[in-house]
Amino acid sequence: SKKKGLSFEEKRVRMMEIFFETKDVFQLKDIEKIAPKEKGITSMSVKEILQSLVDDGMVDTDRIGTSNYFWAFPSKALHARKRKLEELESQFAESSQKKETLQKSIEKSKIGREDTAERAALIEELAALRQKKEQLKAEIDKYRECDPDVVEEMRQTNKVAKEAANRWTDNIFSIKSWAKRKFGFEESRIDKSFGIPEDLDYID
């Protein structure tokens, strides 16, 4: 089956892994070489992903001579994320409070009154605030995915999955070796009989 491509946020997380794991400074051309090979990010999307992280304060950049350099360290990224979260949560709380106030005004306007232009305006503003609330929630979730702790948890999960896959690969090789000694089967016959890919190998 065709392998599912990475989402925009998955690419952002993997891009941050490059900086967190190496703690190094890169030029764009360096990341365009590393990202496809080590993180599965297509080179054509590297610039867009990197710029989004710079815009969000997750990655620092500076121009030295004729070249732009990029870097990001876990402590800086965590502080930037916390500041952004505090800002978003403040906006969220303000919007929630305003929504509650408007809701009360709407309810009050219903008592013994006909529909008015003011009430219609309040309803329209309330709808806009609800939409803003959802946008802020989505923004908060986006920053959570760039949390160094979350990135580290994903790295550990990937490590466990890789070890498990290699352990099963080792088991298959052991069984194939035993079957060749015990029954004199050719390796190609064993692969065909049990649907084992010819290029089966350990994951680096």
Phi, psi and chi 1 to 4 in degrees:
 res  aa     phi    psi   chi1   chi2   chi3   chi4
   1 SER       -  153.6   61.2      -      -      -
   2 LYS   -70.7  131.0 -172.9  175.6 -179.0 -179.0
   3 LYS   -69.3  132.1 -173.7  176.2  179.5 -178.9
   4 LYS   -71.0  134.0 -177.6 -178.3  177.4 -178.0
   5 GLY   -73.6  162.0      -      -      -      -
   6 LEU   -76.2  143.5  -62.2  172.6      -      -
   7 SER   -77.5  168.5   68.9      -      -      -
   8 PHE   -59.0  -43.6 -172.1   78.9      -      -
   9 GLU   -70.1  -35.1  -70.7  -54.6  -35.8      -
  10 GLU   -63.1  -38.1  -73.6  171.2  -24.0      -
  11 LYS   -66.0  -39.7  -69.4  177.6 -178.1  177.6
  12 ARG   -60.7  -44.5  -78.3  166.8   56.0   94.3
  13 VAL   -62.8  -45.7  169.9      -      -      -
  14 ARG   -66.8  -33.7  -66.6 -165.4 -178.6 -167.3
  15 MET   -64.8  -41.7 -178.1   78.6   72.7      -
  16 MET   -64.3  -33.0  -67.9  -56.0  -63.6      -
  17 GLU   -59.2  -38.2  -74.2 -179.9   -5.9      -
  18 ILE   -57.7  -45.9  -65.4  174.6      -      -
  19 PHE   -70.7  -44.0  -67.9  105.9      -      -
  20 PHE   -66.7  -38.3  -70.0  163.2      -      -
  21 GLU   -75.7  -35.3  -69.3  167.9    2.7      -
  22 THR   -95.3  -27.5   62.3      -      -      -
  23 LYS    50.7   41.9  -62.8 -179.2  176.2   63.7
  24 ASP  -118.6  171.6 -153.8  -13.8      -      -
  25 VAL  -109.6  134.5  178.0      -      -      -
  26 PHE  -129.0  155.2  -58.5   94.0      -      -
  27 GLN   -93.2  163.8  -68.5 -174.7   38.8      -
  28 LEU   -56.6  -42.3  176.1   60.7      -      -
  29 LYS   -62.9  -31.9   63.2 -178.1 -179.4 -179.4
  30 ASP   -66.6  -46.0  -60.7  -35.1      -      -
  31 ILE   -66.6  -34.8  -57.4  176.4      -      -
  32 GLU   -65.0  -22.3  -73.3  176.6  -23.7      -
  33 LYS   -87.8  -40.7  -68.3  178.1 -177.7  177.7
  34 ILE   -74.4  -45.4  -64.7  170.8      -      -
  35 ALA   -56.8  -46.8      -      -      -      -
  36 PRO   -66.2  -39.4  -20.1   33.1      -      -
  37 LYS   -73.3  -44.3 -176.9  177.7  178.4 -178.7
  38 GLU   -99.6  -23.8  -63.2 -172.9    9.6      -
  39 LYS  -123.8   -0.1  -61.7  -60.3  178.2 -178.5
  40 GLY    70.2   21.8      -      -      -      -
  41 ILE   -95.8  124.2  -56.9  171.3      -      -
  42 THR   -62.6  141.3   58.0      -      -      -
  43 SER   -61.1  -29.9   57.8      -      -      -
  44 MET   -67.8  -25.0  -68.8 -179.2   63.4      -
  45 SER   -97.7   -4.6   64.9      -      -      -
  46 VAL   -58.0  -48.1  164.9      -      -      -
  47 LYS   -60.7  -43.3 -172.8  173.4 -178.1  179.7
  48 GLU   -64.6  -45.2  178.8 -173.2    4.4      -
  49 ILE   -63.5  -46.4  -60.6  -61.2      -      -
  50 LEU   -60.7  -43.1 -172.8   58.2      -      -
  51 GLN   -63.8  -37.6 -172.9   59.3   50.0      -
  52 SER   -64.6  -36.5   77.3      -      -      -
  53 LEU   -71.6  -35.7  -66.8  170.3      -      -
  54 VAL   -65.3  -44.8  169.9      -      -      -
  55 ASP   -60.4  -34.3  -68.0  -18.1      -      -
  56 ASP   -87.4    2.1  -70.1  -22.3      -      -
  57 GLY    77.3   11.8      -      -      -      -
  58 MET   -82.6  -30.0  -56.2  -61.4  -65.7      -
  59 VAL  -123.4  136.1  172.1      -      -      -
  60 ASP   -92.8  152.1  -70.8  -43.6      -      -
  61 THR  -144.6  150.0 -176.9      -      -      -
  62 ASP  -153.5  148.9 -161.3    6.0      -      -
  63 ARG   -99.4  122.6 -172.2  174.0 -176.3   84.3
  64 ILE  -121.3  113.3  -57.9  174.8      -      -
  65 GLY    68.2 -121.9      -      -      -      -
  66 THR  -104.0    4.4   58.7      -      -      -
  67 SER  -116.5  146.0  -57.9      -      -      -
  68 ASN   -97.4  135.1  -70.9  -39.2      -      -
  69 TYR  -117.5  146.9  -68.7   83.8      -      -
  70 PHE  -128.5  142.3  -58.8   88.3      -      -
  71 TRP  -156.8  160.8   67.4   93.5      -      -
  72 ALA  -160.3  132.6      -      -      -      -
  73 PHE  -118.3  146.5  -58.4  113.7      -      -
  74 PRO   -50.7  -43.5  -29.3   36.7      -      -
  75 SER   -64.6  -43.0   57.7      -      -      -
  76 LYS   -65.2  -43.9  166.6   68.0  166.1   55.4
  77 ALA   -63.6  -39.0      -      -      -      -
  78 LEU   -65.9  -43.4 -179.3   58.6      -      -
  79 HIS   -65.3  -41.0  -68.3  150.5      -      -
  80 ALA   -63.1  -42.0      -      -      -      -
  81 ARG   -64.6  -41.9  173.5 -174.8  163.7  -86.1
  82 LYS   -63.2  -41.8  -76.4 -177.7  176.7  178.4
  83 ARG   -62.4  -43.1  -75.0 -163.3  -58.3  -88.5
  84 LYS   -65.9  -40.7 -174.0   64.9  176.0 -179.4
  85 LEU   -62.9  -42.7  -81.6  174.7      -      -
  86 GLU   -61.7  -41.2  -71.3  171.6   -2.2      -
  87 GLU   -63.6  -45.8  178.1 -173.5  -24.6      -
  88 LEU   -67.0  -39.9  -69.4  170.1      -      -
  89 GLU   -66.4  -34.2  -74.2  169.6   -8.4      -
  90 SER   -65.6  -44.0  175.5      -      -      -
  91 GLN   -63.4  -39.8  -68.0  179.7   29.2      -
  92 PHE   -62.7  -45.7 -178.7   79.1      -      -
  93 ALA   -63.7  -40.7      -      -      -      -
  94 GLU   -63.7  -43.2 -176.5 -179.6  -18.0      -
  95 SER   -66.1  -39.3  -66.0      -      -      -
  96 SER   -64.1  -41.3  -63.9      -      -      -
  97 GLN   -65.3  -42.5  179.9   62.8   41.3      -
  98 LYS   -66.5  -38.7 -167.7  168.5 -176.1  179.9
  99 LYS   -60.6  -43.8  172.4 -169.0  168.0 -174.3
 100 GLU   -63.3  -42.0 -176.0  178.5  -12.7      -
 101 THR   -63.5  -43.0  -58.8      -      -      -
 102 LEU   -65.2  -39.1  -73.1  169.7      -      -
 103 GLN   -61.3  -41.3 -172.0   68.0   56.7      -
 104 LYS   -65.6  -39.2  -71.4  179.2 -179.7  178.5
 105 SER   -64.1  -39.1  -63.7      -      -      -
 106 ILE   -65.3  -45.7  -69.4  172.4      -      -
 107 GLU   -62.0  -39.7  -66.7  -58.6  -38.3      -
 108 LYS   -66.7  -36.7 -174.8  178.0  178.8 -179.5
 109 SER   -69.9  -18.0   70.3      -      -      -
 110 LYS   -75.4  -24.7  -71.8 -179.4  179.1  179.1
 111 ILE   -71.8  109.5  -58.0  173.7      -      -
 112 GLY    62.6   27.7      -      -      -      -
 113 ARG  -132.0  151.6  -63.7 -175.5 -178.8 -177.8
 114 GLU   -82.7  166.3  -60.2  -68.4  -27.2      -
 115 ASP   -61.6  134.6  -72.0  -19.8      -      -
 116 THR  -124.5  165.4   63.0      -      -      -
 117 ALA   -63.5  -35.5      -      -      -      -
 118 GLU   -64.4  -43.7 -179.6 -176.7    2.7      -
 119 ARG   -64.5  -41.1 -178.9  170.2  179.5  -88.0
 120 ALA   -62.3  -38.6      -      -      -      -
 121 ALA   -66.7  -39.9      -      -      -      -
 122 LEU   -63.9  -40.7  -72.9  171.4      -      -
 123 ILE   -63.8  -41.5  -68.2  174.5      -      -
 124 GLU   -64.4  -41.4 -175.4  176.8  -16.6      -
 125 GLU   -67.2  -37.4 -172.9  173.0   -4.0      -
 126 LEU   -62.0  -43.0  177.1   60.4      -      -
 127 ALA   -61.9  -40.2      -      -      -      -
 128 ALA   -65.2  -38.8      -      -      -      -
 129 LEU   -67.8  -36.3  -77.1  168.7      -      -
 130 ARG   -62.9  -41.1  -77.2  175.0  174.2  160.6
 131 GLN   -65.0  -41.2 -176.4  177.2    1.7      -
 132 LYS   -63.1  -37.8  178.4   67.4  174.3  177.6
 133 LYS   -61.3  -44.5  176.9 -178.4  175.5 -178.7
 134 GLU   -65.3  -38.3  -66.4  -56.7  -44.4      -
 135 GLN   -63.9  -40.9  -68.9  173.5  -12.0      -
 136 LEU   -66.9  -38.7  -71.2  170.8      -      -
 137 LYS   -62.9  -42.1  -74.4  175.9   66.4  177.6
 138 ALA   -64.8  -37.4      -      -      -      -
 139 GLU   -65.6  -41.1 -170.8   80.6    2.5      -
 140 ILE   -62.8  -44.0  -70.8  172.3      -      -
 141 ASP   -61.8  -36.8  -69.9  -19.8      -      -
 142 LYS   -63.2  -42.4 -179.2 -177.5   72.9  173.6
 143 TYR   -70.4  -27.2  -84.2   85.9      -      -
 144 ARG   -62.3  -34.5 -178.0 -179.3  178.4  -80.9
 145 GLU   -70.2  -16.3  -68.5 -169.0   10.4      -
 146 CYS  -100.4    9.3  -71.8      -      -      -
 147 ASP   -66.5  126.7 -173.0  -22.9      -      -
 148 PRO   -53.6  -34.3  -27.7   35.6      -      -
 149 ASP   -65.7  -39.7  -66.5  -24.6      -      -
 150 VAL   -68.0  -41.7  174.9      -      -      -
 151 VAL   -60.5  -42.9  171.2      -      -      -
 152 GLU   -64.7  -39.5  178.0   60.7   24.2      -
 153 GLU   -62.6  -40.4 -177.8 -179.8  -17.0      -
 154 MET   -65.1  -37.8  -68.7  175.8   66.4      -
 155 ARG   -63.8  -42.2  -90.4 -161.0  -23.7  130.3
 156 GLN   -66.4  -38.5  -67.0  -58.5  -36.6      -
 157 THR   -63.6  -42.6  -60.1      -      -      -
 158 ASN   -63.5  -36.9  -70.9  -20.0      -      -
 159 LYS   -64.1  -44.7 -179.2 -179.8  177.4 -177.7
 160 VAL   -63.0  -42.5  170.7      -      -      -
 161 ALA   -64.2  -39.9      -      -      -      -
 162 LYS   -64.8  -43.9  175.5 -178.2  173.1 -178.2
 163 GLU   -63.0  -39.7  -70.5  173.9   -8.8      -
 164 ALA   -65.2  -42.7      -      -      -      -
 165 ALA   -62.7  -42.5      -      -      -      -
 166 ASN   -68.2  -32.3  -76.2  -24.2      -      -
 167 ARG   -66.0  -41.5 -172.0  164.7   57.0 -110.8
 168 TRP   -69.9  -35.9  -83.4  102.5      -      -
 169 THR   -61.7  -42.0  -59.9      -      -      -
 170 ASP   -62.1  -40.5 -165.2   45.4      -      -
 171 ASN   -62.3  -42.0  -69.5  -19.8      -      -
 172 ILE   -64.1  -43.5  -68.2  171.7      -      -
 173 PHE   -62.3  -38.7  -76.0  152.1      -      -
 174 SER   -65.2  -42.1  -63.6      -      -      -
 175 ILE   -66.8  -41.0  -67.9  171.8      -      -
 176 LYS   -61.9  -41.4  -74.7  171.8   63.6  175.2
 177 SER   -64.0  -41.1  179.4      -      -      -
 178 TRP   -65.0  -43.1  173.7   81.8      -      -
 179 ALA   -64.9  -36.8      -      -      -      -
 180 LYS   -66.2  -40.9  -74.7 -168.9  -72.7 -175.3
 181 ARG   -71.0  -42.3  -69.0 -163.2  -48.6  -89.5
 182 LYS   -73.4  -43.7 -177.6   75.6  173.5  177.0
 183 PHE  -115.1   -6.5  -56.6  106.9      -      -
 184 GLY    72.3   21.6      -      -      -      -
 185 PHE   -70.1  147.5  -70.7  160.6      -      -
 186 GLU   -77.3  148.0  -66.2 -178.8    0.7      -
 187 GLU   -60.5  -38.6 -173.9  167.3  -18.8      -
 188 SER   -64.6  -33.5   59.0      -      -      -
 189 ARG   -69.3  -40.1 -179.2 -179.1  173.8 -170.9
 190 ILE   -64.1  -45.3  -62.8  173.0      -      -
 191 ASP   -59.1  -43.8  -70.1  -17.1      -      -
 192 LYS   -67.7  -42.1 -175.2  175.4 -178.6 -179.9
 193 SER   -65.3  -35.9  -61.7      -      -      -
 194 PHE  -108.9    9.6  -66.4   96.3      -      -
 195 GLY    65.9   35.3      -      -      -      -
 196 ILE   -90.4  123.9  -57.9  172.5      -      -
 197 PRO   -59.5  141.3  -19.3   30.9      -      -
 198 GLU   -63.9  -30.0  -66.5 -178.5    2.5      -
 199 ASP   -96.3   20.0   58.4   -7.7      -      -
 200 LEU   -57.2  128.9  176.7   69.5      -      -
 201 ASP  -156.6  168.7 -157.3   -8.1      -      -
 202 TYR   -69.6  151.8  -64.1  100.2      -      -
 203 ILE   -85.9  126.8  -60.0  173.8      -      -
 204 ASP   -71.6      -  -65.1  -31.2      -      -
